[in-house]
Amino acid sequence: MPERRLAPLLLIALIAPAWGATGELFCCTDPGSGRRICGDTLPPACRGQAHRIYDKAGNPIKDVPATLTPEQKAAAAAAAEREKQLEEEKRERRRIDQALLSTYATAEDIDMAQAKAENDVKLTIRDATAKITELQKRQRKLAEEAEFYKRKTMPAELDTQLRTVGHEIRLQQELIGLKRKELATISSKYDGDRRRYYELTGRRSNAPVSPPASPSAVR
């Protein structure tokens, strides 16, 4: 008989006369004395403690862990939450990776998509720059007219036109600033897509990460 079953069987033999109707034996180590105690029902000293349940043949059928303290329960809940978050992040990463591979058949497709996105933004910057040039010409002309009214009241219409042109210039300048930030965002996005594509496909590239600038690039 295996040694690991000998002790339970001896205990079973000792308590057999008082065996209950459950047909099970509950054993644990008494936290006070350090002795192993058993009973046909869970001994009071085993409550909240780790214990093992045996059948009448002395075979272990279940291990019951000790009851967790509030601190242990909080730590276990936090660990479970972290594990859940990690699993969600992994699923989201797999989804993004699959979308990336579905979108781009080759790395050259990424270059083309980036060039198109950047060109659209650069066209907006170019148009805004041209508009500012025209507005500044009008502003100078209005300013020349305003020179005649240094020592007298400027006509309300001229004052309004100067304010309006100045406001429109500032709006176009703000637009250009926003679009330049958008260019940086686009570059970062496609650089990241390109690197991840290489990682997923095992392909390497010694070429510069960003595609060459198009003829419409804005200084």
C-alpha positions in Angstrom: 0.0 0.0 0.0 1.4 3.4 -0.9 2.8 5.3 2.1 0.8 8.4 1.4 -2.4 6.4 2.0 -1.3 4.6 5.2 -1.9 7.4 7.7 -5.5 8.1 6.5 -6.3 4.4 6.5 -5.1 4.1 10.1 -7.2 7.0 11.1 -10.2 5.5 9.3 -9.7 2.3 11.2 -9.6 4.3 14.5 -12.8 6.2 13.8 -14.7 3.6 11.9 -17.0 2.8 14.8 -18.3 6.4 14.8 -18.4 6.7 11.0 -21.3 8.9 10.0 -23.7 8.6 7.1 -21.7 10.8 4.7 -19.1 8.1 4.0 -16.4 10.7 3.9 -13.5 11.6 6.2 -12.4 15.2 6.8 -8.7 15.7 7.9 -6.6 18.8 8.6 -3.6 19.9 10.7 -4.7 21.4 14.0 -3.3 24.9 13.9 -3.0 24.9 17.7 -1.2 21.6 18.3 0.2 20.8 14.8 -1.4 17.3 15.0 -3.4 15.8 12.2 -7.1 15.5 13.2 -9.9 13.8 11.3 -13.7 13.3 11.6 -16.7 12.1 9.7 -17.8 15.7 9.8 -15.4 18.7 9.6 -13.8 19.1 13.0 -14.3 22.5 14.6 -10.5 23.1 14.5 -10.5 22.5 10.7 -13.0 25.3 10.0 -11.4 27.9 7.9 -8.3 25.8 7.5 -7.0 23.8 4.5 -8.3 20.3 4.7 -8.6 17.1 2.7 -11.6 14.8 2.2 -11.2 11.0 1.8 -13.6 8.3 0.9 -14.0 5.1 2.9 -11.2 3.4 1.0 -8.8 6.1 2.1 -8.6 7.8 -1.3 -8.3 11.6 -1.3 -11.3 13.0 -3.2 -11.0 16.7 -2.6 -8.6 19.3 -1.3 -10.3 22.4 0.2 -8.1 25.5 0.5 -8.1 27.7 3.6 -10.6 30.5 3.8 -9.0 33.7 2.6 -8.6 36.7 4.8 -10.1 40.0 3.7 -6.7 41.1 2.6 -6.0 37.9 0.7 -9.4 38.2 -1.0 -8.6 41.8 -2.0 -5.2 40.7 -3.4 -6.8 37.8 -5.3 -9.5 40.1 -6.8 -6.8 42.6 -7.8 -4.8 39.9 -9.4 -7.9 38.6 -11.3 -8.7 42.1 -12.5 -5.1 42.5 -13.8 -5.3 39.2 -15.6 -8.6 40.2 -17.1 -7.2 43.5 -18.3 -4.1 41.8 -19.8 -6.3 39.3 -21.6 -8.5 42.2 -23.0 -5.3 44.0 -24.2 -4.1 40.8 -25.9 -7.5 40.4 -27.7 -7.4 44.0 -28.8 -3.8 43.7 -30.0 -4.8 40.6 -32.0 -7.7 42.5 -33.5 -5.5 45.5 -34.5 -2.9 43.2 -36.0 -5.5 41.3 -38.0 -6.9 44.6 -39.3 -3.4 45.8 -40.2 -2.7 42.6 -42.3 -6.1 42.8 -43.9 -5.6 46.5 -44.9 -2.1 46.2 -46.3 -1.0 43.4 -48.7 2.5 44.7 -48.9 4.7 47.3 -47.1 4.5 49.4 -50.3 0.7 49.7 -49.7 1.6 51.4 -46.4 3.9 53.8 -48.2 1.2 54.7 -50.7 -1.5 55.2 -48.0 0.8 57.5 -46.0 1.7 59.5 -49.1 -1.9 60.0 -49.9 -2.9 61.0 -46.4 0.1 63.5 -46.2 -0.6 64.9 -49.6 -4.2 65.7 -48.7 -3.0 67.6 -45.6 -0.3 69.4 -47.6 -2.8 70.6 -50.1 -4.8 72.1 -47.3 -1.7 73.9 -46.0 -0.8 75.1 -49.5 -4.3 76.5 -50.0 -4.3 78.2 -46.6 -0.8 79.7 -47.3 -2.0 81.1 -50.6 -5.1 82.5 -48.9 -3.0 84.2 -46.3 -0.9 85.8 -49.0 -4.0 87.3 -50.6 -5.4 88.4 -47.3 -2.1 90.1 -46.4 -2.1 92.0 -49.7 -5.6 93.2 -48.9 -4.5 94.1 -45.3 -1.7 96.2 -46.6 -4.0 98.0 -49.0 -6.5 98.7 -46.2 -3.7 99.8 -43.9 -2.6 102.4 -46.6 -6.1 103.7 -46.7 -6.1 104.0 -42.9 -3.0 106.2 -43.0 -5.3 109.0 -44.2 -7.2 108.9 -40.9 -4.4 109.1 -38.4 -5.6 112.5 -37.1 -9.3 111.9 -37.6 -11.9 109.3 -37.0 -11.6 106.2 -39.3 -14.7 105.2 -41.1 -16.5 102.3 -39.4 -16.5 100.3 -42.6 -12.7 100.5 -43.0 -12.2 99.7 -39.4 -14.4 96.6 -39.7 -12.6 95.5 -42.9 -9.2 95.7 -41.2 -10.5 93.7 -38.2 -12.1 91.1 -40.4 -9.0 90.6 -42.6 -6.8 90.3 -39.5 -9.2 87.7 -38.0 -9.2 85.7 -41.2 -5.4 85.7 -41.4 -5.2 84.4 -37.8 -7.7 81.6 -38.6 -5.7 80.5 -41.6 -2.5 80.5 -39.5 -4.2 78.4 -36.8 -5.4 76.0 -39.5 -1.9 75.6 -40.9 -0.6 75.0 -37.3 -3.2 72.3 -36.8 -2.5 70.7 -40.2 1.3 70.6 -39.5 0.5 68.7 -36.2 -1.7 66.4 -38.2 1.3 65.7 -40.5 3.3 64.6 -37.5 0.5 62.4 -36.3 0.2 60.8 -39.7 3.9 60.1 -39.9 3.9 58.6 -36.4 0.9 56.4 -37.3 2.2 55.0 -40.5 5.7 54.5 -39.0 4.1 52.4 -36.3 2.0 50.5 -38.8 5.1 49.8 -40.9 7.2 48.6 -38.0 4.4 46.3 -36.8 3.8 45.0 -40.3 7.5 44.0 -40.4 7.2 42.3 -37.0 4.1 40.3 -38.0 5.4 39.3 -41.4 9.1 38.8 -40.5 10.1 41.2 -43.1 13.0 43.6 -42.6 13.7 46.9 -44.3 16.9 48.9 -44.4 15.2 51.8 -46.2 14.1 54.9 -44.3 10.8 54.4 -42.5 9.0 57.4 -43.9 8.3 57.4 -47.7 10.0 60.2 -49.8 8.3 63.5 -49.8 6.0 64.3 -52.8 6.6 67.3 -55.1 3.7 69.0 -53.3 5.5 68.9 -50.0 5.2 72.1 -48.0 8.3 73.8 -46.6 
